[in-house]
Structure formats: structure tokens, C-alpha cells
Amino acid sequence: MTIRLINKSKHELPSYETLASAGMDLRANIESAIILKPLERAVVPTGLFLELPIGTEAQVRPRSGLAAKKGITVLNAPGTIDADYRGEIGVILVNLSNEEFIVQDGERIAQMVIAKHERAEWLQAEELSETARGEGGFGSTGVK
């Protein structure tokens, strides 16, 4: 799949780190460092603009290393970039640690996964088919 992209950042294009990688790293494109205090959030610009094909979305997800080592995650994970959005990709980072975190220009702050999706059409019904699970909700399939 080919995707049109405008790169207004001073950094290289997102790329897959390995042959089997699902996501591409997004980098902060900022003039000065952003200090995230504990429980603070900020929208971090990337300088990237996409033209996605209809039927696809870009999902913005946390980087596991930042989350595990520093407590930094994407607040609305996964964030969805729709095919008709033409603005700059921004990443909502939140600091869930007890220490300040400094976002530097060029830092890998999130990953982006391109995914196909379906459009649903509703068929209003009076009843639904039965399953073994039935109406069992949160935790209903786990160990009791």
C-alpha cells in the first residue's frame, strides 16, 4: 500500500525497524523540549501529514519501552487518524510516572500502525442469536 505523506519535520520519514514490525515510530517535532510533570499531558506535534486511502486508518499507539521504563503512554490509545483528516499528526502523551519526563526534539514518542477497516451497516433486530457466553460481560470468560 502506498500512502501520500507531507513531512514538514526535520526528521526522517517513519519506517519499520524490522521486516515483521507492525508499527512505525513517530518522532517529536518540537522547537524546544517539553517537560511532562507527573500526570501531565501534552499534544506533541510530529510535522507529518497523511492522505490515507478510504478503508484504512492510522492507529497511534504507545511505545512499549517508554511505557515500561518511563511511564509515558499515549492517552487515547490507540488514537485513530481517519482517512479524511489532513491536519498534522499530534500525539497525546501522558506521564503516568512519579518523575518529570522531558520530551526532546526527534525523540521516538509513539508508533503508528496502518490498518484496514470495515464500514458497518445496522440491521435493527428484536433478538440476537444465542452463544455459550450469552450476556457474560467483564471478566466472564476468565478464571473464577
CORHUVEN-V333589 format. One record per residue. N is the residue number from 1. RES is the residue in one letter. SS is DSSP state (h for helix, s for strand, l for the rest). PSI is psi in radians with two decimals (999 if undefined). BURIAL is 1 if it has 16 or more other ideal C-beta (glycine too) atoms within 10 Angstrom, else 0. Layout:
BEGIN
n = [N	N]
res = [RES	RES]
ss = [SS	SS]
psi = [PSI	PSI]
burial = [BURIAL	BURIAL]
END
This chain:
BEGIN
n = [1	2	3	4	5	6	7	8	9	10	11	12	13	14	15	16	17	18	19	20	21	22	23	24	25	26	27	28	29	30	31	32	33	34	35	36	37	38	39	40	41	42	43	44	45	46	47	48	49	50	51	52	53	54	55	56	57	58	59	60	61	62	63	64	65	66	67	68	69	70	71	72	73	74	75	76	77	78	79	80	81	82	83	84	85	86	87	88	89	90	91	92	93	94	95	96	97	98	99	100	101	102	103	104	105	106	107	108	109	110	111	112	113	114	115	116	117	118	119	120	121	122	123	124	125	126	127	128	129	130	131	132	133	134	135	136	137	138	139	140	141	142	143	144]
res = [M	T	I	R	L	I	N	K	S	K	H	E	L	P	S	Y	E	T	L	A	S	A	G	M	D	L	R	A	N	I	E	S	A	I	I	L	K	P	L	E	R	A	V	V	P	T	G	L	F	L	E	L	P	I	G	T	E	A	Q	V	R	P	R	S	G	L	A	A	K	K	G	I	T	V	L	N	A	P	G	T	I	D	A	D	Y	R	G	E	I	G	V	I	L	V	N	L	S	N	E	E	F	I	V	Q	D	G	E	R	I	A	Q	M	V	I	A	K	H	E	R	A	E	W	L	Q	A	E	E	L	S	E	T	A	R	G	E	G	G	F	G	S	T	G	V	K]
ss = [l	l	l	s	s	s	s	l	l	l	l	l	l	l	l	s	l	l	l	l	l	l	l	s	s	s	s	l	l	l	l	l	l	s	s	s	l	l	l	l	s	s	s	s	s	s	s	s	s	s	s	l	l	l	l	s	s	s	s	s	s	l	l	h	h	h	h	h	h	h	l	s	s	s	l	l	l	l	s	s	s	l	l	l	l	l	l	s	s	s	s	s	s	s	s	l	l	l	l	l	s	s	s	l	l	l	l	s	s	s	s	s	s	s	s	s	l	l	l	l	l	l	l	l	l	l	l	l	l	l	l	l	l	l	l	l	l	l	l	l	l	l	l	l]
psi = [2.38	2.34	2.26	2.41	2.39	2.24	1.76	0.12	3.03	0.31	2.85	2.86	2.63	2.51	2.80	2.31	-0.55	2.93	-0.57	0.08	2.39	-0.52	2.76	2.41	2.41	2.45	2.55	2.36	1.51	2.66	-0.61	2.76	2.60	2.19	2.08	1.96	2.89	2.33	0.17	2.65	2.76	2.58	2.08	2.08	2.67	-0.30	0.16	2.47	2.30	2.70	1.61	2.55	2.51	2.42	0.03	2.81	2.78	2.20	2.24	2.12	2.78	2.72	2.24	-0.63	-0.77	-0.69	-0.85	-0.72	-0.56	-0.16	0.39	2.23	2.99	2.16	-0.72	0.68	2.34	2.39	2.49	2.27	2.01	2.76	-0.40	0.07	2.30	0.10	3.12	2.47	2.15	2.55	2.15	1.77	2.53	2.48	1.86	0.17	-3.12	0.09	2.68	2.58	2.33	2.09	2.11	2.68	2.33	-0.12	2.44	1.98	-0.33	3.04	2.66	2.26	2.28	2.22	2.50	2.68	2.87	2.69	2.25	2.60	2.34	2.41	1.77	2.36	2.87	-0.41	2.83	2.76	2.68	2.59	2.94	-0.58	-0.66	-2.25	0.23	2.14	-2.38	2.08	0.11	-0.28	0.01	-3.08	2.42	999]
burial = [0	0	0	0	0	0	0	0	1	0	1	0	0	1	0	0	0	0	0	0	0	0	1	1	1	1	1	1	1	1	0	0	0	1	0	1	0	0	0	0	1	1	0	1	1	1	1	1	0	1	0	1	0	0	0	1	1	1	1	1	1	1	1	0	0	1	1	0	0	0	1	1	1	1	0	0	0	1	1	0	1	0	1	0	0	0	0	1	1	1	1	1	1	1	1	0	1	0	0	0	1	0	1	0	0	0	1	1	1	1	1	1	0	1	0	0	0	0	0	0	0	0	0	0	0	0	0	0	0	0	0	0	0	0	0	0	0	0	0	0	0	0	0	0]
END
